[in-house]
Amino acid sequence: MGRTGWTAAVCILLLALFTRNSLIFTMALILSLLGLVVWLWSRYSLSEVTYQRKFGMERLFFGEQTELLLEVTNAKPLPLAWLRCEDEIPLALDLAPEERARHYLPSRRVLVNLFSLGLYERVIRQYTITGSQRGAWRFGPARLICGDIFGFRSQNKELSDTSLLLVYPRLFTLPELGLDARHPFGDYGSLNRLIDDPLRLSSVREYLPGDNFRHIHWKATARRQELQTKLFEPSASRPLAIFINIRTFDHRFEGIDPELREFAISVGASIARWAQLRGEEIGVYANSLMYAGRPVRIAPSAHPQQLTRVLEALAYCVGVPHTMIERVLQREAGHLRNGTSIVLISATLSDSLRRVLADLQRRGFAVTLLGIGGLTLDRAIPGVAFQSVASGQYTAVTDH
């Protein structure tokens, strides 16, 4: 009840006192009490009201399901006749039961819930979310709207807290991709099939021009009074660096094929899982960005949590190329150990990319090109292996 209602109540009360009419006085008293109730509700309806959003799991594999719990608590001795909660959620994920309203952004929707809360009451609503698309999905912010039982006044409260749900890329087995599970990249190798393991010292010998200066054995040099260099035992396993080309067309103005892009990311994640199970060092790179403008760049490592890092990075990948894959290859090759196996997943092959791949092979890397989306070679790249990946596995996805 606003200023007009209070003015009317005071006028009726004065009239009742002037005429000494008990009926008019009762009406004025009821109207005053009604105004007091409306004022209390409008002022304190959203105080001590909390809204929480909880996930059963905050990281999902593709197609996996988890619970979404919405918890509303009224921690005060004032009941709420009605409370409307509007929570922003991503459109791409499947939600059951389906309760959505439109949003001004095409990729977002509003989840609307109506509650009626008593004194010190807590209510929980449960939904089921299906990870139907890869990505880092933000839930929130939320908005609470509450008012009195008569509908005279209402109060709004914006909640800026958001929650993040990660959905990992879809994973395939190598046979599903048309690749040999034992030798998926054929029998092509680098110029140095085995690389030196710096942790396995074998012996020392006289330093020769061209030896790595960092491998000089200074103690042996001091004893023999001439430069001595370390010899290492060769390591049977080589690091695997997976490069994913997000670009799906030769020219930028052609846009992006979201299905083919997601398939490229899934192929990279699947190969990373295969290599991790074999105990190999793996790293993943892409010509795209993650959060805070960081590039997708996971250096090769054999850490037990390396696959989790790779899947999280690919989940955060925005799916829009920020540079050419040739530049990523050239930049990162300087940080890779000699003899590293490089696997490029791409739906396009430009002349500049051909030259970069051939140059990497000449520098001692084992280079394999995995073609997707029907990519074929019109002419071979010297020393570079080529494998065509079966593209019938990927399904339609929506862009995000």
C-alpha positions as CSV (number, residue, x, y, z in Angstrom):
1,M,0.0,0.0,0.0
2,G,1.5,3.3,-1.1
3,R,1.2,6.9,0.0
4,T,-2.4,7.1,-1.3
5,G,-3.5,4.2,0.8
6,W,-2.0,5.6,3.9
7,T,-3.6,9.0,3.2
8,A,-7.0,7.3,2.8
9,A,-6.5,5.4,6.1
10,V,-5.7,8.6,8.0
11,C,-8.7,10.4,6.5
12,I,-11.0,7.6,7.4
13,L,-9.6,7.4,11.0
14,L,-10.1,11.2,11.4
15,L,-13.6,10.9,10.1
16,A,-14.3,8.1,12.6
17,L,-13.0,10.1,15.5
18,F,-15.0,13.2,14.4
19,T,-18.3,11.3,14.0
20,R,-17.5,8.8,16.8
21,N,-18.7,6.0,14.4
22,S,-17.4,2.6,15.6
23,L,-17.9,1.0,12.1
24,I,-15.9,3.6,10.3
25,F,-13.2,3.4,13.0
26,T,-13.1,-0.4,12.5
27,M,-12.6,0.1,8.8
28,A,-9.8,2.6,9.4
29,L,-8.1,0.2,11.8
30,I,-8.4,-2.8,9.3
31,L,-7.0,-0.6,6.5
32,S,-4.1,0.5,8.8
33,L,-3.3,-3.1,9.7
34,L,-3.4,-4.0,6.1
35,G,-1.0,-1.3,5.2
36,L,1.3,-2.3,8.0
37,V,1.4,-5.9,6.8
38,V,2.1,-4.8,3.2
39,W,4.9,-2.6,4.4
40,L,6.5,-5.4,6.5
41,W,6.3,-7.8,3.6
42,S,7.7,-5.4,1.1
43,R,10.6,-4.3,3.3
44,Y,11.6,-7.7,4.8
45,S,10.4,-10.3,2.3
46,L,13.8,-11.0,0.8
47,S,15.9,-10.5,3.9
48,E,17.4,-13.7,5.2
49,V,16.4,-15.5,1.9
50,T,19.1,-17.5,0.3
51,Y,19.2,-19.2,-3.1
52,Q,21.8,-21.9,-3.8
53,R,22.6,-23.9,-6.9
54,K,24.3,-27.3,-6.5
55,F,25.5,-29.9,-9.0
56,G,25.8,-33.6,-8.3
57,M,29.0,-33.5,-10.4
58,E,30.7,-30.4,-11.8
59,R,32.5,-32.3,-14.6
60,L,30.7,-34.6,-17.0
61,F,31.7,-36.8,-19.8
62,F,29.7,-36.4,-23.0
63,G,26.2,-37.9,-22.6
64,E,26.6,-38.3,-18.8
65,Q,23.9,-37.0,-16.5
66,T,24.0,-35.2,-13.1
67,E,21.6,-33.6,-10.7
68,L,20.9,-29.9,-10.4
69,L,19.6,-28.9,-7.0
70,L,18.0,-25.5,-6.4
71,E,17.7,-24.8,-2.7
72,V,15.7,-21.8,-1.3
73,T,15.7,-21.0,2.4
74,N,13.6,-18.5,4.3
75,A,15.5,-18.0,7.6
76,K,13.2,-15.5,9.3
77,P,9.9,-15.5,11.2
78,L,8.0,-14.0,8.3
79,P,6.3,-16.3,5.8
80,L,6.5,-15.7,2.0
81,A,3.2,-16.0,0.2
82,W,5.1,-16.3,-3.1
83,L,8.7,-16.2,-4.3
84,R,9.7,-16.2,-8.0
85,C,13.2,-17.4,-8.9
86,E,14.6,-16.7,-12.3
87,D,17.9,-18.5,-13.1
88,E,19.8,-18.1,-16.3
89,I,20.9,-21.5,-17.8
90,P,22.5,-22.5,-21.1
91,L,20.2,-23.6,-23.9
92,A,22.5,-26.3,-25.2
93,L,22.2,-28.7,-22.3
94,D,19.1,-30.9,-21.8
95,L,17.1,-30.3,-18.7
96,A,14.4,-32.5,-17.2
97,P,11.7,-31.6,-16.3
98,E,11.6,-28.9,-18.9
99,E,10.7,-25.5,-17.4
100,R,12.2,-22.7,-19.4
101,A,11.3,-19.2,-20.4
102,R,12.8,-17.1,-23.2
103,H,16.0,-15.0,-22.8
104,Y,17.2,-12.1,-24.9
105,L,20.3,-14.1,-25.8
106,P,19.7,-16.9,-28.2
107,S,22.1,-19.3,-26.4
108,R,20.5,-18.7,-23.0
109,R,17.2,-19.5,-21.3
110,V,15.6,-18.7,-18.0
111,L,14.6,-21.4,-15.5
112,V,11.6,-20.1,-13.6
113,N,10.4,-21.5,-10.2
114,L,7.6,-20.4,-7.9
115,F,7.9,-21.1,-4.2
116,S,5.7,-20.6,-1.1
117,L,7.8,-20.6,2.1
118,G,6.7,-20.7,5.7
119,L,8.6,-19.6,8.7
120,Y,12.2,-20.9,8.7
121,E,11.4,-23.2,5.8
122,R,13.7,-24.7,3.1
123,V,12.6,-26.0,-0.3
124,I,14.7,-28.0,-2.7
125,R,13.8,-28.5,-6.4
126,Q,15.6,-31.2,-8.3
127,Y,16.4,-31.4,-12.1
128,T,18.4,-33.7,-14.2
129,I,21.0,-32.3,-16.6
130,T,22.5,-34.2,-19.5
131,G,25.9,-33.3,-20.9
132,S,24.6,-33.3,-24.5
133,Q,27.3,-30.9,-25.8
134,R,30.9,-30.2,-24.9
135,G,31.7,-26.9,-23.3
136,A,32.2,-24.9,-20.1
137,W,28.6,-23.9,-19.3
138,R,27.7,-21.1,-16.9
139,F,24.6,-21.2,-14.8
140,G,23.4,-17.9,-13.4
141,P,23.1,-15.1,-12.4
142,A,19.7,-15.4,-10.7
143,R,16.9,-13.0,-9.8
144,L,14.5,-13.3,-6.8
145,I,11.1,-11.5,-6.9
146,C,8.8,-11.5,-3.9
147,G,5.7,-9.6,-2.8
148,D,2.9,-9.5,-0.4
149,I,-0.2,-11.7,-0.5
150,F,-2.4,-9.0,-1.9
151,G,-0.1,-8.1,-4.8
152,F,0.2,-4.4,-3.9
153,R,4.0,-4.3,-3.8
154,S,7.0,-6.5,-4.8
155,Q,10.7,-6.5,-4.2
156,N,13.6,-7.7,-6.5
157,K,17.0,-9.0,-5.7
158,E,19.8,-9.8,-8.1
159,L,22.2,-12.6,-7.3
160,S,25.5,-12.3,-9.1
161,D,26.8,-15.7,-8.1
162,T,27.3,-18.2,-11.0
163,S,28.2,-21.9,-11.3
164,L,30.2,-23.6,-13.9
165,L,29.6,-27.1,-15.4
166,L,32.2,-28.7,-17.6
167,V,31.3,-31.2,-20.2
168,Y,34.2,-33.1,-21.7
169,P,34.4,-33.9,-25.4
170,R,32.9,-37.0,-26.7
171,L,35.5,-39.9,-26.7
172,F,35.8,-42.6,-29.3
173,T,37.9,-45.8,-29.5
174,L,40.5,-45.8,-32.3
175,P,38.7,-48.5,-34.3
176,E,35.6,-46.3,-34.3
177,L,37.7,-43.7,-36.0
178,G,39.0,-46.1,-38.5
179,L,42.5,-46.2,-36.9
180,D,44.6,-49.2,-35.9
181,A,44.5,-49.5,-32.2
182,R,48.1,-50.7,-32.1
183,H,49.7,-48.5,-34.7
184,P,47.2,-45.7,-35.4
185,F,49.8,-43.5,-37.2
186,G,51.3,-46.2,-39.4
187,D,55.0,-47.1,-39.5
188,Y,56.3,-43.6,-40.2
189,G,59.0,-42.3,-37.9
190,S,61.2,-39.3,-37.4
191,L,64.8,-39.1,-38.4
192,N,65.6,-40.0,-34.7
193,R,63.4,-43.0,-34.0
194,L,64.7,-43.1,-30.4
195,I,65.4,-40.0,-28.3
196,D,67.9,-39.6,-25.5
197,D,66.4,-39.8,-22.0
198,P,68.2,-37.2,-19.9
199,L,67.4,-39.1,-16.7
200,R,69.3,-42.3,-17.9
201,L,73.0,-41.4,-18.1
202,S,75.0,-44.1,-19.9
203,S,78.6,-42.9,-20.2
204,V,80.8,-40.0,-21.3
205,R,82.9,-39.4,-24.4
206,E,85.1,-36.6,-25.9
207,Y,83.1,-33.5,-26.9
208,L,82.6,-33.2,-30.6
209,P,81.4,-30.1,-32.6
210,G,77.6,-30.1,-32.8
211,D,77.1,-31.7,-29.4
212,N,74.6,-30.1,-27.1
213,F,76.5,-27.7,-24.8
214,R,74.2,-28.4,-21.9
215,H,75.2,-32.0,-21.9
216,I,78.9,-31.3,-21.1
217,H,80.0,-33.4,-18.1
218,W,82.0,-30.8,-16.1
219,K,83.4,-33.2,-13.5
220,A,84.8,-35.5,-16.2
221,T,86.1,-32.5,-18.1
222,A,88.0,-31.4,-15.0
223,R,89.5,-34.8,-14.4
224,R,90.6,-35.3,-18.0
225,Q,91.4,-31.7,-18.8
226,E,89.4,-31.8,-22.0
227,L,85.7,-31.4,-22.8
228,Q,83.6,-34.4,-22.2
229,T,79.9,-34.8,-23.1
230,K,77.3,-37.1,-21.5
231,L,75.8,-40.1,-23.3
232,F,72.3,-41.1,-22.5
233,E,70.4,-44.3,-23.0
234,P,67.7,-44.0,-25.6
235,S,64.1,-43.9,-24.5
236,A,61.7,-46.3,-26.3
237,S,58.8,-43.9,-25.9
238,R,58.5,-40.4,-27.5
239,P,56.3,-37.6,-26.3
240,L,53.1,-37.2,-28.3
241,A,52.0,-33.6,-29.2
242,I,48.4,-33.4,-30.6
243,F,47.5,-30.3,-32.6
244,I,43.9,-29.6,-33.4
245,N,42.9,-27.3,-36.2
246,I,39.6,-25.6,-35.2
247,R,39.3,-24.0,-38.7
248,T,37.0,-26.1,-40.9
249,F,37.1,-24.2,-44.1
250,D,40.0,-22.8,-46.1
251,H,38.8,-19.2,-45.9
252,R,37.7,-17.3,-42.8
253,F,34.6,-15.8,-44.5
254,E,33.2,-19.2,-45.0
255,G,32.5,-19.5,-41.3
256,I,32.8,-22.7,-39.2
257,D,31.1,-26.1,-39.5
258,P,30.2,-26.7,-35.8
259,E,29.8,-30.5,-36.3
260,L,33.2,-30.9,-37.9
261,R,34.8,-28.7,-35.3
262,E,33.4,-30.7,-32.5
263,F,34.5,-33.9,-34.2
264,A,38.1,-32.6,-34.5
265,I,38.1,-31.8,-30.8
266,S,36.7,-35.3,-30.0
267,V,39.4,-37.0,-32.2
268,G,42.1,-35.1,-30.3
269,A,40.7,-36.1,-26.9
270,S,40.3,-39.7,-28.0
271,I,43.9,-40.0,-29.2
272,A,45.0,-38.4,-25.9
273,R,43.1,-41.0,-23.9
274,W,44.6,-43.8,-26.0
275,A,48.1,-42.5,-25.4
276,Q,47.6,-42.0,-21.7
277,L,46.4,-45.6,-21.3
278,R,49.7,-46.6,-22.9
279,G,51.7,-44.6,-20.4
280,E,53.0,-42.1,-22.9
281,E,53.6,-38.4,-22.5
282,I,50.9,-36.4,-24.1
283,G,50.2,-32.7,-24.9
284,V,47.5,-30.9,-26.7
285,Y,47.4,-27.6,-28.6
286,A,44.8,-25.8,-30.7
287,N,44.4,-22.6,-32.6
288,S,41.7,-21.4,-30.2
289,L,41.4,-19.8,-26.8
290,M,40.1,-20.8,-23.4
291,Y,39.1,-18.6,-20.5
292,A,40.8,-15.2,-19.9
293,G,42.2,-15.3,-23.4
294,R,44.6,-18.1,-22.7
295,P,45.4,-20.4,-25.7
296,V,44.7,-24.1,-25.6
297,R,48.2,-25.2,-24.7
298,I,49.0,-28.3,-22.6
299,A,52.7,-29.2,-22.8
300,P,53.5,-33.0,-23.0
301,S,53.7,-34.7,-19.7
302,A,53.2,-38.2,-18.2
303,H,51.6,-36.9,-15.0
304,P,48.7,-39.1,-13.9
305,Q,46.3,-36.1,-14.1
306,Q,47.5,-35.1,-17.6
307,L,44.4,-36.5,-19.3
308,T,42.2,-34.6,-17.0
309,R,44.0,-31.4,-17.8
310,V,43.7,-32.1,-21.5
311,L,39.9,-32.8,-21.3
312,E,39.4,-29.6,-19.2
313,A,41.3,-27.5,-21.7
314,L,39.3,-28.9,-24.6
315,A,36.0,-28.4,-22.6
316,Y,37.0,-24.7,-22.2
317,C,37.9,-24.3,-25.9
318,V,35.6,-21.7,-27.4
319,G,35.7,-23.3,-30.8
320,V,36.6,-20.1,-32.7
321,P,40.0,-20.0,-34.4
322,H,42.1,-17.0,-33.2
323,T,45.1,-17.8,-35.4
324,M,46.4,-20.1,-38.1
325,I,47.4,-23.6,-37.1
326,E,50.6,-23.1,-39.0
327,R,51.7,-20.4,-36.5
328,V,50.8,-22.7,-33.5
329,L,52.9,-25.5,-35.0
330,Q,55.9,-23.2,-35.6
331,R,55.7,-21.6,-32.2
332,E,55.3,-24.7,-30.2
333,A,57.8,-26.8,-32.1
334,G,60.6,-24.8,-30.5
335,H,59.5,-26.0,-27.1
336,L,59.2,-29.7,-28.0
337,R,61.9,-32.3,-27.5
338,N,63.7,-33.6,-30.6
339,G,62.0,-36.7,-31.9
340,T,58.5,-35.8,-30.5
341,S,55.6,-37.4,-32.4
342,I,53.4,-34.6,-33.8
343,V,49.8,-35.5,-34.8
344,L,47.8,-32.8,-36.6
345,I,44.0,-33.2,-36.9
346,S,42.7,-30.9,-39.6
347,A,39.9,-30.6,-42.1
348,T,41.9,-28.2,-44.3
349,L,45.4,-28.3,-45.9
350,S,46.8,-25.1,-47.3
351,D,50.1,-24.8,-49.1
352,S,51.6,-23.0,-46.1
353,L,50.6,-25.8,-43.9
354,R,52.2,-28.3,-46.2
355,R,55.5,-26.4,-46.0
356,V,55.3,-26.3,-42.2
357,L,54.6,-30.0,-41.9
358,A,57.5,-30.9,-44.2
359,D,59.8,-28.6,-42.3
360,L,58.9,-30.2,-39.0
361,Q,59.7,-33.6,-40.5
362,R,63.1,-32.4,-41.7
363,R,63.8,-31.1,-38.2
364,G,63.5,-34.6,-36.7
365,F,59.8,-34.8,-35.6
366,A,57.6,-37.8,-36.5
367,V,54.7,-36.0,-38.2
368,T,51.3,-37.5,-39.0
369,L,48.3,-35.7,-40.5
370,L,44.9,-37.0,-39.6
371,G,42.4,-35.8,-42.2
372,I,38.7,-35.3,-41.2
373,G,35.7,-34.1,-43.1
374,G,36.7,-36.0,-46.3
375,L,40.2,-34.3,-46.5
376,T,42.4,-36.1,-49.0
377,L,46.0,-35.5,-50.3
378,D,46.3,-34.5,-53.9
379,R,50.0,-35.0,-53.6
380,A,52.1,-36.5,-50.8
381,I,54.1,-34.5,-48.3
382,P,57.6,-36.0,-48.1
383,G,58.1,-38.0,-44.9
384,V,54.7,-37.1,-43.5
385,A,52.2,-39.8,-42.8
386,F,48.6,-39.3,-43.7
387,Q,45.6,-41.1,-42.2
388,S,41.9,-40.5,-43.1
389,V,39.7,-40.5,-40.0
390,A,36.2,-42.0,-40.4
391,S,33.8,-39.0,-40.1
392,G,30.5,-40.9,-39.7
393,Q,30.9,-40.9,-35.9
394,Y,30.1,-37.3,-35.2
395,T,26.5,-36.2,-34.7
396,A,24.9,-32.8,-35.1
397,V,25.6,-30.3,-32.5
398,T,24.6,-26.7,-31.9
399,D,27.1,-23.9,-31.8
400,H,27.9,-22.1,-28.5
